[in-house]
Amino acid sequence: MLRKTVSALAIAIAVSASAVAADKAFSPYVDGHGGISLPKDFRTGWTHLGSWVIDQEGAPGQGFHDVYARPSDAAAYRKTGHWPDGATLVKEIRAVEHGVKTTGTGVWAGDNKVWFVMVKDSKGRFADNASWGNGWGWALFDAKAPGKNASTDFHKDCETCHVPAKATDWVFVEGYPTLRH
């Protein structure tokens, strides 16, 4: 009886380890429960897709938006017009600064405000996790606590701003010249 119990436990551990390994193969930024982390190297090792400026006082998302993707994800999108499973996008939002310079009035990115991270999930891996839906994992990291996902429900915290991009898989691709063929 003990041998059967030990064998069953060994099988359960192997299956669990295999699931964690499969999740890491899916995305190094997603844990086995669907927790999403903020990639550390996105500014230096990733492809800059483009920038947006929302300068309307009090608007949701007010700030200077820079959007990045892993180079392989950007290349796959350029080739197929679709994000591959596990594709990871980071939107960094900074305060908008402006002032008069010798060349005219300038606008530039100030201090970090937040980061948004999206991870493509075509298989619906985390259906019970409120940060996952519409084919993506969604996360929000505040500059005051970049190690913790501040989003608790993508419907409430993320989806409403992305409704205009629903037809392009929830991504505002028109603002990303790097993705154009």
CYANA upper distance limits for C-alpha pairs under 8 A (distance plus 0.5 A):
  1 MET  CA      5 THR  CA      6.82
  2 LEU  CA      6 VAL  CA      6.59
  3 ARG  CA      7 SER  CA      6.56
  4 LYS  CA      8 ALA  CA      6.54
  5 THR  CA      9 LEU  CA      6.60
  6 VAL  CA     10 ALA  CA      6.59
  7 SER  CA     11 ILE  CA      6.69
  8 ALA  CA     12 ALA  CA      6.68
  9 LEU  CA     13 ILE  CA      6.67
 10 ALA  CA     14 ALA  CA      6.64
 11 ILE  CA     15 VAL  CA      6.60
 12 ALA  CA     16 SER  CA      6.56
 13 ILE  CA     17 ALA  CA      6.53
 14 ALA  CA     18 SER  CA      6.51
 15 VAL  CA     19 ALA  CA      6.69
 16 SER  CA     20 VAL  CA      6.84
 17 ALA  CA     21 ALA  CA      6.63
 18 SER  CA     22 ALA  CA      6.55
 19 ALA  CA     23 ASP  CA      6.68
 19 ALA  CA     32 GLY  CA      7.90
 20 VAL  CA     24 LYS  CA      6.80
 20 VAL  CA     31 ASP  CA      7.97
 20 VAL  CA     32 GLY  CA      5.97
 21 ALA  CA     25 ALA  CA      6.73
 22 ALA  CA     26 PHE  CA      6.70
 23 ASP  CA     27 SER  CA      6.75
 23 ASP  CA     28 PRO  CA      8.19
 23 ASP  CA     30 VAL  CA      7.49
 23 ASP  CA     31 ASP  CA      7.24
 23 ASP  CA     32 GLY  CA      6.53
 24 LYS  CA     28 PRO  CA      5.34
 24 LYS  CA     29 TYR  CA      8.18
 24 LYS  CA     30 VAL  CA      7.45
 24 LYS  CA     31 ASP  CA      7.67
 26 PHE  CA     85 ASP  CA      7.83
 26 PHE  CA     86 GLY  CA      5.82
 27 SER  CA     86 GLY  CA      5.89
 27 SER  CA     87 ALA  CA      8.36
 27 SER  CA    119 VAL  CA      8.38
 29 TYR  CA     36 ILE  CA      6.07
 29 TYR  CA     37 SER  CA      5.64
 29 TYR  CA     38 LEU  CA      7.53
 29 TYR  CA     39 PRO  CA      7.14
 30 VAL  CA     34 GLY  CA      6.12
 30 VAL  CA     35 GLY  CA      5.95
 30 VAL  CA     36 ILE  CA      5.12
 30 VAL  CA     37 SER  CA      6.97
 31 ASP  CA     35 GLY  CA      5.74
 31 ASP  CA     36 ILE  CA      7.18
 33 HIS  CA    126 PHE  CA      7.73
 33 HIS  CA    129 ASN  CA      8.32
 34 GLY  CA    125 ARG  CA      8.49
 34 GLY  CA    126 PHE  CA      6.42
 34 GLY  CA    129 ASN  CA      7.26
 34 GLY  CA    131 SER  CA      8.35
 34 GLY  CA    132 TRP  CA      8.31
 34 GLY  CA    137 GLY  CA      8.26
 36 ILE  CA    117 VAL  CA      8.33
 36 ILE  CA    137 GLY  CA      8.07
 36 ILE  CA    138 TRP  CA      8.27
 36 ILE  CA    139 ALA  CA      6.92
 36 ILE  CA    149 ASN  CA      7.66
 37 SER  CA    139 ALA  CA      8.45
 37 SER  CA    147 GLY  CA      7.61
 37 SER  CA    148 LYS  CA      8.10
 37 SER  CA    149 ASN  CA      7.79
 38 LEU  CA    115 TRP  CA      8.33
 38 LEU  CA    117 VAL  CA      7.33
 38 LEU  CA    141 PHE  CA      7.86
 38 LEU  CA    146 PRO  CA      7.75
 38 LEU  CA    147 GLY  CA      7.58
 41 ASP  CA     45 GLY  CA      6.24
 41 ASP  CA     46 TRP  CA      7.78
 42 PHE  CA     46 TRP  CA      5.45
 42 PHE  CA     47 THR  CA      8.45
 42 PHE  CA     68 TYR  CA      7.10
 42 PHE  CA     69 ALA  CA      8.00
 42 PHE  CA     70 ARG  CA      8.00
 42 PHE  CA     90 VAL  CA      7.85
 43 ARG  CA     48 HIS  CA      8.26
 43 ARG  CA     68 TYR  CA      7.92
 45 GLY  CA     70 ARG  CA      8.11
 46 TRP  CA     68 TYR  CA      6.63
 46 TRP  CA     69 ALA  CA      6.20
 46 TRP  CA     70 ARG  CA      5.24
 46 TRP  CA     71 PRO  CA      6.09
 47 THR  CA     68 TYR  CA      5.96
 47 THR  CA     69 ALA  CA      5.87
 47 THR  CA     70 ARG  CA      6.41
 47 THR  CA     71 PRO  CA      5.76
 47 THR  CA     74 ALA  CA      7.60
 48 HIS  CA     66 ASP  CA      7.82
 48 HIS  CA     67 VAL  CA      6.49
 48 HIS  CA     68 TYR  CA      5.01
 48 HIS  CA     69 ALA  CA      7.22
 48 HIS  CA    178 THR  CA      7.90
 49 LEU  CA     66 ASP  CA      8.17
 49 LEU  CA     67 VAL  CA      5.99
 49 LEU  CA     68 TYR  CA      5.86
 49 LEU  CA     69 ALA  CA      7.36
 49 LEU  CA     74 ALA  CA      8.47
 49 LEU  CA    176 TYR  CA      5.34
 49 LEU  CA    177 PRO  CA      7.02
 49 LEU  CA    178 THR  CA      5.56
 49 LEU  CA    179 LEU  CA      7.29
 50 GLY  CA     66 ASP  CA      6.55
 50 GLY  CA     67 VAL  CA      6.21
 50 GLY  CA     68 TYR  CA      8.06
 50 GLY  CA    175 GLY  CA      6.67
 50 GLY  CA    176 TYR  CA      4.98
 50 GLY  CA    177 PRO  CA      6.77
 50 GLY  CA    178 THR  CA      7.36
 51 SER  CA     64 PHE  CA      7.74
 51 SER  CA     65 HIS  CA      5.82
 51 SER  CA     66 ASP  CA      5.00
 51 SER  CA     67 VAL  CA      6.77
 51 SER  CA    175 GLY  CA      7.47
 51 SER  CA    176 TYR  CA      7.76
 52 TRP  CA     64 PHE  CA      6.48
 52 TRP  CA     65 HIS  CA      5.32
 52 TRP  CA     66 ASP  CA      7.10
 52 TRP  CA    175 GLY  CA      7.60
 53 VAL  CA     62 GLN  CA      8.02
 53 VAL  CA     63 GLY  CA      6.33
 53 VAL  CA     64 PHE  CA      5.04
 53 VAL  CA     65 HIS  CA      6.41
 53 VAL  CA     96 VAL  CA      8.29
 54 ILE  CA     59 ALA  CA      8.02
 54 ILE  CA     61 GLY  CA      7.24
 54 ILE  CA     62 GLN  CA      5.29
 54 ILE  CA     63 GLY  CA      5.72
 54 ILE  CA     64 PHE  CA      6.95
 54 ILE  CA     65 HIS  CA      8.29
 55 ASP  CA     59 ALA  CA      8.41
 55 ASP  CA     62 GLN  CA      6.23
 55 ASP  CA     63 GLY  CA      6.58
 55 ASP  CA     64 PHE  CA      8.34
 55 ASP  CA     96 VAL  CA      7.38
 56 GLN  CA     62 GLN  CA      6.84
 57 GLU  CA     62 GLN  CA      7.32
 58 GLY  CA     62 GLN  CA      7.15
 60 PRO  CA    161 CYS  CA      8.45
 61 GLY  CA     93 ILE  CA      8.07
 62 GLN  CA     95 ALA  CA      8.09
 62 GLN  CA     96 VAL  CA      8.43
 63 GLY  CA     93 ILE  CA      6.23
 63 GLY  CA     94 ARG  CA      5.85
 63 GLY  CA     95 ALA  CA      5.35
 63 GLY  CA     96 VAL  CA      5.64
 63 GLY  CA    109 ALA  CA      8.27
 64 PHE  CA     92 GLU  CA      8.41
 64 PHE  CA     93 ILE  CA      5.88
 64 PHE  CA     94 ARG  CA      5.54
 64 PHE  CA     95 ALA  CA      6.61
 64 PHE  CA     96 VAL  CA      6.15
 64 PHE  CA    108 TRP  CA      7.99
 64 PHE  CA    109 ALA  CA      6.07
 64 PHE  CA    110 GLY  CA      8.47
 65 HIS  CA     91 LYS  CA      6.83
 65 HIS  CA     92 GLU  CA      6.10
 65 HIS  CA     93 ILE  CA      5.07
 65 HIS  CA     94 ARG  CA      7.11
 66 ASP  CA     91 LYS  CA      6.14
 66 ASP  CA     92 GLU  CA      5.75
 66 ASP  CA     93 ILE  CA      7.10
 67 VAL  CA     89 LEU  CA      7.49
 67 VAL  CA     90 VAL  CA      6.13
 67 VAL  CA     91 LYS  CA      4.83
 67 VAL  CA     92 GLU  CA      6.81
 68 TYR  CA     89 LEU  CA      6.16
 68 TYR  CA     90 VAL  CA      5.66
 68 TYR  CA     91 LYS  CA      6.92
 69 ALA  CA     73 ASP  CA      6.75
 69 ALA  CA     74 ALA  CA      6.52
 69 ALA  CA     87 ALA  CA      8.05
 69 ALA  CA     88 THR  CA      6.38
 69 ALA  CA     89 LEU  CA      5.15
 69 ALA  CA     90 VAL  CA      6.96
 70 ARG  CA     74 ALA  CA      6.87
 70 ARG  CA     87 ALA  CA      7.88
 70 ARG  CA     88 THR  CA      7.03
 70 ARG  CA     89 LEU  CA      7.81
 71 PRO  CA     75 ALA  CA      6.65
 72 SER  CA     76 ALA  CA      6.59
 73 ASP  CA     77 TYR  CA      6.70
 73 ASP  CA     83 TRP  CA      7.19
 73 ASP  CA     84 PRO  CA      7.09
 73 ASP  CA     87 ALA  CA      5.88
 73 ASP  CA     88 THR  CA      7.76
 74 ALA  CA     78 ARG  CA      6.72
 74 ALA  CA     83 TRP  CA      8.48
 74 ALA  CA    178 THR  CA      8.40
 74 ALA  CA    179 LEU  CA      7.06
 75 ALA  CA     79 LYS  CA      6.72
 75 ALA  CA    179 LEU  CA      8.45
 76 ALA  CA     80 THR  CA      6.58
 76 ALA  CA     81 GLY  CA      8.12
 76 ALA  CA     82 HIS  CA      7.80
 76 ALA  CA     83 TRP  CA      7.31
 76 ALA  CA     84 PRO  CA      7.20
 77 TYR  CA     81 GLY  CA      5.23
 77 TYR  CA     82 HIS  CA      5.46
 77 TYR  CA     83 TRP  CA      5.79
 77 TYR  CA     84 PRO  CA      7.79
 77 TYR  CA    179 LEU  CA      7.37
 78 ARG  CA     82 HIS  CA      8.45
 78 ARG  CA    179 LEU  CA      5.90
 78 ARG  CA    180 ARG  CA      7.00
 78 ARG  CA    181 HIS  CA      6.49
 79 LYS  CA    181 HIS  CA      8.43
 83 TRP  CA     87 ALA  CA      6.56
 83 TRP  CA    120 LYS  CA      7.38
 84 PRO  CA    120 LYS  CA      7.39
 85 ASP  CA    120 LYS  CA      5.70
 85 ASP  CA    121 ASP  CA      5.95
 85 ASP  CA    122 SER  CA      6.26
 86 GLY  CA    119 VAL  CA      6.19
 86 GLY  CA    120 LYS  CA      5.39
 86 GLY  CA    121 ASP  CA      6.54
 87 ALA  CA    118 MET  CA      8.49
 87 ALA  CA    119 VAL  CA      6.04
 87 ALA  CA    120 LYS  CA      5.62
 88 THR  CA    117 VAL  CA      7.50
 88 THR  CA    118 MET  CA      6.16
 88 THR  CA    119 VAL  CA      5.02
 88 THR  CA    120 LYS  CA      7.06
 89 LEU  CA    117 VAL  CA      6.12
 89 LEU  CA    118 MET  CA      5.67
 89 LEU  CA    119 VAL  CA      7.06
 90 VAL  CA    115 TRP  CA      7.20
 90 VAL  CA    116 PHE  CA      6.14
 90 VAL  CA    117 VAL  CA      5.10
 90 VAL  CA    118 MET  CA      7.13
 91 LYS  CA    115 TRP  CA      6.00
 91 LYS  CA    116 PHE  CA      5.49
 91 LYS  CA    117 VAL  CA      6.95
 92 GLU  CA    112 ASN  CA      7.89
 92 GLU  CA    113 LYS  CA      8.37
 92 GLU  CA    114 VAL  CA      6.69
 92 GLU  CA    115 TRP  CA      5.00
 92 GLU  CA    116 PHE  CA      7.05
 93 ILE  CA    112 ASN  CA      6.69
 93 ILE  CA    113 LYS  CA      6.14
 93 ILE  CA    114 VAL  CA      5.84
 93 ILE  CA    115 TRP  CA      6.53
 94 ARG  CA    109 ALA  CA      6.12
 94 ARG  CA    110 GLY  CA      5.98
 94 ARG  CA    111 ASP  CA      5.79
 94 ARG  CA    112 ASN  CA      4.79
 94 ARG  CA    113 LYS  CA      5.56
 94 ARG  CA    114 VAL  CA      7.56
 95 ALA  CA    109 ALA  CA      6.42
 95 ALA  CA    110 GLY  CA      5.18
 95 ALA  CA    111 ASP  CA      5.95
 95 ALA  CA    112 ASN  CA      6.98
 95 ALA  CA    113 LYS  CA      6.92
 96 VAL  CA    107 VAL  CA      7.35
 96 VAL  CA    108 TRP  CA      6.53
 96 VAL  CA    109 ALA  CA      5.74
 96 VAL  CA    110 GLY  CA      6.16
 97 GLU  CA    107 VAL  CA      6.21
 97 GLU  CA    108 TRP  CA      5.77
 97 GLU  CA    109 ALA  CA      6.46
 97 GLU  CA    110 GLY  CA      6.07
 98 HIS  CA    105 THR  CA      7.51
 98 HIS  CA    106 GLY  CA      5.85
 98 HIS  CA    107 VAL  CA      4.80
 98 HIS  CA    108 TRP  CA      6.64
 99 GLY  CA    105 THR  CA      6.01
 99 GLY  CA    106 GLY  CA      5.96
 99 GLY  CA    107 VAL  CA      7.33
100 VAL  CA    104 GLY  CA      6.16
100 VAL  CA    105 THR  CA      4.70
100 VAL  CA    106 GLY  CA      6.51
101 LYS  CA    105 THR  CA      6.23
101 LYS  CA    106 GLY  CA      6.83
112 ASN  CA    143 ALA  CA      6.45
113 LYS  CA    142 ASP  CA      6.83
113 LYS  CA    143 ALA  CA      5.73
114 VAL  CA    140 LEU  CA      7.45
114 VAL  CA    141 PHE  CA      6.01
114 VAL  CA    142 ASP  CA      5.01
114 VAL  CA    143 ALA  CA      5.77
115 TRP  CA    140 LEU  CA      6.30
115 TRP  CA    141 PHE  CA      5.59
115 TRP  CA    142 ASP  CA      7.10
115 TRP  CA    143 ALA  CA      8.04
116 PHE  CA    138 TRP  CA      7.85
116 PHE  CA    139 ALA  CA      6.12
116 PHE  CA    140 LEU  CA      5.11
116 PHE  CA    141 PHE  CA      6.87
117 VAL  CA    137 GLY  CA      8.38
117 VAL  CA    138 TRP  CA      6.43
117 VAL  CA    139 ALA  CA      5.57
117 VAL  CA    140 LEU  CA      6.97
118 MET  CA    136 TRP  CA      6.67
118 MET  CA    137 GLY  CA      5.89
118 MET  CA    138 TRP  CA      5.32
118 MET  CA    139 ALA  CA      7.00
119 VAL  CA    136 TRP  CA      5.85
119 VAL  CA    137 GLY  CA      5.36
119 VAL  CA    138 TRP  CA      7.28
120 LYS  CA    135 GLY  CA      6.53
120 LYS  CA    136 TRP  CA      4.98
120 LYS  CA    137 GLY  CA      6.91
121 ASP  CA    125 ARG  CA      7.37
121 ASP  CA    135 GLY  CA      5.50
121 ASP  CA    136 TRP  CA      5.49
121 ASP  CA    137 GLY  CA      7.21
122 SER  CA    135 GLY  CA      5.77
122 SER  CA    136 TRP  CA      7.95
123 LYS  CA    135 GLY  CA      8.08
124 GLY  CA    132 TRP  CA      8.42
124 GLY  CA    133 GLY  CA      7.96
124 GLY  CA    135 GLY  CA      7.10
126 PHE  CA    132 TRP  CA      6.77
127 ALA  CA    132 TRP  CA      7.10
127 ALA  CA    133 GLY  CA      7.68
130 ALA  CA    152 THR  CA      7.08
130 ALA  CA    153 ASP  CA      5.29
130 ALA  CA    154 PHE  CA      6.77
131 SER  CA    137 GLY  CA      6.29
131 SER  CA    138 TRP  CA      5.83
131 SER  CA    139 ALA  CA      7.24
131 SER  CA    151 SER  CA      7.60
131 SER  CA    152 THR  CA      6.92
131 SER  CA    153 ASP  CA      5.74
131 SER  CA    154 PHE  CA      5.44
132 TRP  CA    136 TRP  CA      6.26
132 TRP  CA    137 GLY  CA      4.78
132 TRP  CA    138 TRP  CA      6.54
132 TRP  CA    154 PHE  CA      7.16
133 GLY  CA    137 GLY  CA      6.94
133 GLY  CA    138 TRP  CA      8.48
133 GLY  CA    154 PHE  CA      7.82
134 ASN  CA    170 TRP  CA      8.50
138 TRP  CA    151 SER  CA      8.28
138 TRP  CA    154 PHE  CA      6.53
138 TRP  CA    158 CYS  CA      7.51
139 ALA  CA    149 ASN  CA      6.20
139 ALA  CA    150 ALA  CA      7.71
139 ALA  CA    151 SER  CA      6.24
139 ALA  CA    154 PHE  CA      8.19
140 LEU  CA    149 ASN  CA      5.87
140 LEU  CA    150 ALA  CA      5.86
140 LEU  CA    151 SER  CA      5.78
141 PHE  CA    145 ALA  CA      7.28
141 PHE  CA    146 PRO  CA      5.57
141 PHE  CA    147 GLY  CA      7.64
141 PHE  CA    148 LYS  CA      6.72
141 PHE  CA    149 ASN  CA      5.68
141 PHE  CA    150 ALA  CA      6.15
141 PHE  CA    151 SER  CA      8.23
142 ASP  CA    146 PRO  CA      5.98
142 ASP  CA    148 LYS  CA      8.42
142 ASP  CA    149 ASN  CA      8.42
142 ASP  CA    150 ALA  CA      7.31
151 SER  CA    157 ASP  CA      6.40
151 SER  CA    158 CYS  CA      8.43
152 THR  CA    157 ASP  CA      7.75
153 ASP  CA    157 ASP  CA      6.45
153 ASP  CA    158 CYS  CA      8.32
154 PHE  CA    158 CYS  CA      5.36
154 PHE  CA    159 GLU  CA      6.31
155 HIS  CA    159 GLU  CA      5.45
155 HIS  CA    160 THR  CA      7.29
156 LYS  CA    160 THR  CA      7.44
158 CYS  CA    162 HIS  CA      7.33
159 GLU  CA    163 VAL  CA      6.80
162 HIS  CA    166 LYS  CA      7.12
162 HIS  CA    170 TRP  CA      6.15
162 HIS  CA    171 VAL  CA      7.62
162 HIS  CA    172 PHE  CA      8.33
163 VAL  CA    170 TRP  CA      7.40
164 PRO  CA    170 TRP  CA      8.20
165 ALA  CA    169 ASP  CA      7.14
165 ALA  CA    170 TRP  CA      5.01
165 ALA  CA    171 VAL  CA      5.91
165 ALA  CA    172 PHE  CA      5.88
166 LYS  CA    170 TRP  CA      4.85
166 LYS  CA    171 VAL  CA      7.81
168 THR  CA    172 PHE  CA      7.49
168 THR  CA    173 VAL  CA      7.48
172 PHE  CA    176 TYR  CA      8.07
173 VAL  CA    179 LEU  CA      7.87
176 TYR  CA    180 ARG  CA      8.01
